[in-house]
């Protein structure tokens, strides 16, 4: 993995109530522009072996359904059991001498997996008490990876089953290596059983762990490159994004060891221009300009969360002291064009309000900028059936609901803020695991 992420607790922070995130409603905007470059991946699909686990799980559940040993209505629960088998096997058989470490993005439910293994035998079961997440169906691979697997051409878009091409790949590449252990997998999925990955089931665990190792065969590289990096298309914008991204990182103009950033985006734009790819350049420019306003705005809004009871004029002066006119280079017209490019993701009223905000930030008019953001938050939360996070009462900020307040970034960092992924971070992460695998 190229991204270093902290471990998460058993209560997945992604499991938040609707309306408790994205208080300014920016996600539909950046997601729309992100989809213009990356068609299949999501912000959370950053693990190549997450996709491997998904297609293997579907393969074995498909077999049981076809043989009449599992009802179609129990498909999801049966898949959850394979996810558990894979997670327990990988953790129990990991080779720490090779520096193999897992985090929550690589193995969903890693903390429960480690804890359960430390207590002895583990139960492979879809029952709630045996699941490796508070809701494995929602926050495990089923909930987070199956949509991306469909748009990547791995899973049938109409039915809950693998596509024939994926089945053929698994039988040629994985089932053959698992050999007789495939029968053991089917037994675990057919009915609940105890799993002993370091004892009687050690061979099965080792075989599964070996399939999930960071090393890839030539066939795996070709398969995953076509489906995950190229979104199962021979030509198209995503292929050009990936090829430019790979070229930049291989040449040293960007670093495989760092998450995607605004610096890398600017290099991608420069390279696209040089090669005459006007379409890629324009779409990437839209992202650059949208992020130039929504990233600082989001950080400013977060800063406001810790300023309840303070005069708004005083807060504006604090912002002016820290940021000054650092945003004077904002290109308001280009920002307008970027927002228009989001299409149905924004209304004409939202468009004008964001353009006004961009102009206020450009002029360092932080007092009215705060008012504009609060009005946007009020409208966003109203549409969600919730109250605004803060209001202004008698010239003071009244914070009613806070998330995690953050201090303002220093002036020198404001122009390089990269708050939203546009799915490019996932493309880079998965791509790194494919092209740099041994």
SVG drawing of the C-alpha trace seen along z (x, -y; Angstrom):
<svg xmlns="http://www.w3.org/2000/svg" viewBox="-36 -43 49 75">
<polyline fill="none" stroke="black" stroke-width="0.4" points="0.0,0.0 1.2,-3.5 -1.0,-5.2 -0.2,-5.1 -3.4,-5.1 -4.0,-4.8 -5.9,-1.8 -9.6,-2.4 -11.6,-1.2 -14.3,1.5 -16.9,-1.2 -16.1,-2.2 -16.1,-6.0 -17.6,-5.7 -20.8,-4.5 -22.0,-7.9 -25.6,-9.1 -26.7,-10.8 -26.0,-14.5 -23.1,-14.3 -20.5,-14.8 -19.9,-17.1 -21.7,-20.1 -21.2,-22.3 -22.5,-19.7 -19.3,-19.7 -19.1,-15.9 -21.5,-15.7 -19.5,-18.4 -16.0,-16.8 -17.5,-13.3 -19.0,-14.5 -15.6,-15.8 -13.8,-12.8 -16.1,-10.5 -15.1,-12.3 -11.7,-10.8 -12.1,-7.6 -15.2,-5.6 -15.1,-2.6 -13.2,-3.0 -14.5,-4.7 -12.8,-6.6 -12.6,-3.4 -11.6,-0.8 -7.9,-1.2 -6.9,2.5 -6.2,4.8 -6.6,7.8 -10.0,6.5 -11.1,7.1 -9.4,10.5 -11.4,11.5 -14.6,10.2 -14.3,12.2 -13.1,15.4 -16.0,15.1 -18.5,14.7 -16.9,17.6 -17.4,20.1 -20.9,18.8 -21.9,19.1 -20.8,22.7 -22.9,23.5 -26.0,21.7 -25.6,23.6 -25.4,26.9 -28.5,26.0 -26.6,26.1 -27.2,22.4 -30.3,20.4 -29.9,17.2 -31.5,15.3 -28.6,16.3 -25.9,15.2 -24.8,12.2 -24.5,14.0 -22.5,16.8 -20.1,14.2 -19.5,12.7 -18.2,16.1 -15.7,16.2 -14.5,12.7 -13.9,13.9 -12.0,16.9 -9.7,14.7 -9.2,12.2 -8.3,14.7 -6.0,16.6 -4.1,13.5 -3.5,12.3 -2.7,15.7 -0.2,16.5 1.4,13.1 5.1,13.0 6.2,10.1 9.8,10.7 8.9,9.4 7.4,6.3 3.8,7.3 1.4,5.2 -2.3,4.7 -4.5,1.8 -8.3,1.3 -8.2,0.4 -6.4,3.6 -8.4,5.9 -11.8,4.7 -12.3,5.5 -8.6,6.0 -8.9,5.2 -11.6,7.8 -9.8,10.3 -6.6,9.9 -8.4,10.0 -10.4,13.1 -7.3,14.9 -5.6,14.2 -8.4,15.9 -8.0,19.3 -10.4,20.9 -12.6,18.5 -16.1,19.1 -16.9,18.7 -20.5,17.5 -22.7,14.7 -24.3,14.4 -23.9,10.9 -21.8,12.0 -19.3,13.6 -19.0,10.8 -15.7,9.0 -17.3,5.5 -20.2,4.0 -22.1,4.5 -20.0,6.6 -22.6,6.5 -22.5,2.6 -18.9,1.8 -17.1,4.9 -16.3,5.8 -19.8,6.5 -20.9,2.9 -17.8,1.2 -16.4,3.1 -19.3,4.8 -20.4,1.6 -16.8,0.9 -16.5,4.6 -19.6,4.3 -18.4,1.1 -15.0,2.7 -16.5,5.6 -15.9,8.2 -19.5,8.9 -22.7,9.0 -24.5,5.7 -28.0,7.3 -27.5,10.4 -25.7,11.2 -23.0,13.4 -19.7,13.3 -19.3,12.6 -18.1,15.6 -14.7,13.9 -14.0,13.5 -15.0,17.1 -12.6,18.3 -9.8,16.2 -10.3,17.6 -10.4,21.2 -7.2,20.7 -5.3,18.6 -6.7,19.4 -8.8,22.5 -6.0,24.6 -3.6,23.4 -6.1,24.0 -6.6,27.6 -8.4,29.8 -8.7,26.9 -11.5,25.6 -13.6,28.3 -12.7,27.2 -13.7,23.6 -17.1,24.8 -17.6,26.7 -17.0,23.6 -19.4,21.6 -22.1,24.3 -22.5,24.3 -21.0,22.5 -17.8,24.1 -14.8,23.3 -11.7,22.3 -8.2,23.1 -5.7,21.4 -2.7,22.3 -3.8,25.9 -5.9,28.3 -6.8,25.7 -3.3,24.4 -2.9,25.7 -6.1,24.0 -5.1,20.7 -1.7,20.8 -3.0,21.4 -5.5,18.5 -2.8,16.2 -0.4,17.1 -3.1,16.2 -3.5,12.8 0.2,12.0 1.5,8.7 3.3,10.6 1.3,10.9 1.6,13.3 1.8,12.0 -1.8,13.1 -3.0,11.3 -1.3,8.1 -2.9,8.2 -6.3,9.0 -6.4,6.4 -4.8,3.7 -7.6,4.2 -10.5,4.3 -9.4,2.0 -7.0,-0.6 -8.7,-0.8 -12.2,-0.2 -12.5,2.8 -12.2,0.5 -9.7,0.8 -9.7,-3.0 -11.0,-6.0 -10.2,-8.8 -9.3,-6.5 -6.7,-4.7 -5.1,-8.1 -5.3,-9.2 -3.6,-6.0 -0.9,-6.1 0.0,-9.7 -0.1,-9.0 2.2,-6.0 4.6,-7.9 4.9,-10.8 5.6,-8.5 8.0,-6.2 10.0,-9.3 10.2,-10.8 8.0,-13.8 5.7,-12.4 6.3,-9.8 4.6,-6.4 5.3,-6.6 3.0,-9.6 -0.7,-10.0 -2.1,-11.9 -1.9,-15.6 -2.5,-19.0 1.1,-19.0 0.7,-15.7 -2.5,-17.0 -0.6,-20.0 2.1,-17.8 -0.6,-15.6 -2.1,-18.8 1.3,-19.8 2.0,-16.4 -1.5,-16.3 -0.9,-19.6 2.5,-18.6 1.0,-15.4 -1.8,-17.4 -4.5,-15.7 -6.8,-18.7 -9.7,-16.7 -7.7,-15.3 -6.1,-18.7 -9.5,-20.4 -11.1,-17.9 -8.1,-18.0 -8.1,-21.8 -11.7,-21.7 -10.7,-19.7 -7.8,-22.0 -10.0,-25.1 -12.9,-23.5 -10.5,-22.3 -8.9,-25.7 -12.1,-27.0 -13.8,-24.1 -10.7,-22.9 -10.0,-26.2 -13.7,-26.8 -14.0,-23.4 -11.0,-24.1 -12.4,-27.5 -15.8,-26.0 -14.0,-23.4 -12.1,-26.3 -15.4,-28.0 -16.6,-24.9 -14.3,-25.8 -15.2,-29.5 -18.7,-29.4 -19.5,-32.6 -16.9,-34.7 -17.8,-37.8 -17.9,-37.0 -15.9,-40.2 -13.2,-39.0 -13.1,-35.6 -12.8,-37.3 -9.8,-39.3 -8.2,-36.1 -8.6,-34.5 -7.2,-37.7 -4.2,-37.6 -3.5,-34.0 -4.3,-33.8 -4.1,-37.4 -4.8,-37.6 -3.3,-34.2 -6.3,-33.3 -6.1,-36.4 -5.0,-34.2 -8.3,-32.3 -9.6,-32.3 -13.3,-33.0 -14.3,-32.5 -12.5,-29.1 -14.2,-28.1 -17.5,-28.9 -16.7,-26.8 -15.6,-23.9 -18.9,-24.0 -20.9,-24.1 -18.9,-21.0 -20.4,-19.1 -23.7,-19.1 -26.7,-18.0 -24.7,-17.8 -25.4,-21.5 -28.3,-23.9 -28.0,-27.3 -28.6,-28.8 -25.7,-26.7 -23.5,-27.6 -24.0,-31.4 -23.5,-31.0 -20.2,-29.2 -19.0,-31.7 -19.8,-34.5 -17.9,-32.6 -14.9,-32.2 -15.0,-35.9 -15.2,-36.7 -12.2,-34.5 -10.3,-36.0 -10.8,-39.5 -10.0,-38.2 -13.5,-39.3 -13.7,-36.7 -16.6,-38.3 -19.1,-37.9 -17.4,-34.7 -18.4,-33.2 -22.0,-34.3 -22.1,-32.7 -20.8,-29.4 -23.3,-29.5 -26.1,-30.1 -24.9,-27.1 -24.7,-24.9 -28.3,-26.0 -29.6,-25.0 -27.7,-21.7 -28.9,-20.6 -32.4,-21.7 -32.4,-19.4 -31.3,-16.6 -34.0,-17.3 -31.6,-18.6 -30.7,-21.8 -27.7,-24.0 -24.5,-23.5 -24.2,-27.1 -25.8,-30.5 -25.0,-34.1 -26.8,-35.6 -26.2,-39.2 -23.0,-39.3 -21.6,-36.1 -21.2,-32.6 -23.5,-30.1 -22.2,-26.6 -25.0,-24.1 -23.3,-20.9 -19.6,-20.3 -17.7,-17.5 -13.9,-17.8 -12.8,-21.4 -9.4,-22.1 -7.0,-25.0 -6.5,-27.0 -3.6,-25.8 -0.7,-28.2 -0.7,-30.7 2.0,-28.8 -0.1,-25.6 -3.5,-27.1 -2.8,-27.0 -1.7,-23.4 -4.7,-22.0 -6.0,-18.8 -9.0,-17.8 -11.0,-15.6 -9.7,-12.6 -11.6,-12.7 -11.0,-8.9 -7.5,-9.6 -5.9,-8.5 -7.6,-5.1 -6.5,-4.8 -2.9,-5.5 -3.1,-3.1 -4.5,-0.2 -2.2,-0.9 0.9,-0.9 -0.1,2.5 -0.4,3.9 2.6,2.4 5.0,2.5 4.2,6.0 7.0,8.6"/>
</svg>
